[in-house]
Amino acid sequence: MSIPFVDIAIIGGGPGGLALAQGLKKNGIDTAVFERDPVRADYVQGFRMRIRQRGIDALQANLPAHLYEIFLDTLGLAPTENLALDEQFNRLDDAGRSGGEPEDTHIEKSVSRITLRQILLSGLDHIFQTGKHFCHYELQPDGTVIAHFVDGSAVRANLLVGADGAGSAVRRQLLPDLTSIDTGVRRLAGKITLQDAERHGVSPFLTDFNTHIRPRDGRTLMITSHRVDPAAYARHGLIGGEDPSHSNISGFHFNNTTSYAWWNTAYDANELGPDEALENLGIM
């Protein structure tokens, strides 16, 4: 059986792999993206992120003009002011704390990971393949490389790109001595709609600022918000709307059209329970 060929094969369909694919396509370079999971439903997918100028520049360079304009139009808003409180909601002097966001971070821009993924996938129908669990590669005498997948399929390429995250299987084979270091920290996070927050009497301190609650005892809690413009979403069809791939997942976590506040706090490993138990907690 002949092995299909592509100039550049990208392992991993996260933001990095998809942005690279968009840029290669834009410049007429033959490429394909191979993603393990049919649906991207890791927990971070349901949250927003901030973006730095170099990220905006990279998107502008790699995306076709119409998709870059959609990216700008569907950006959400995040608070721009920071607030530090104790557990009694008394303001704390924040002097001496590490000085906020890096200079090139647009702290007012709030990027939905789901919307960003919808944008990055646009136009990649014949390039993006799911259900492709990479297992190993083989270098060939002619300088090409063959990537093998768990389902028995393979692809040959001039260049293989490992964009498969911190646990990259490509990296494990290429650089087996380069390992990830467990910091011993486990982070919990959640979100609530701004409408529900108001209904339950949640203080604006927790929805209108980037708030750090620093109790005398216990763990620090960070809370911020993501505000969306439904009118902007409505202008772009499926982009910015509820992602059909999440329709069978219950709860609010993967909602993509409602403004919300989100919180996160960190604990030591095994402080709340073993990793296996935490990983199996349901998403609400």
Secondary structure, 3 states (H helix, E strand, C coil): CCCCEEEEEEECCCHHHHHHHHHHHHCCCCEEEECCCCCCCCHHHHCEEEEEHHHHHHHHHHCCHHHHHHHHHCCEECCCCEEEECCCCCECCCCCCCCCCCCCEEEEEEEEHHHHHHHHHCCCCCCEECCCCEEEEEECCCCCEEEEECCCCEEEEEEEEECCCCCCHHHHHHCCCCCCCCCCEEEEEEEEEHHHHHHCCCCHHHCCCEEEECCCCCCCEEEEEEECCHHHHHCCCCCCCCCHHHCCCCCCCCCCCCCEEEEEEEEECCCCCCHHHHHCCCCC
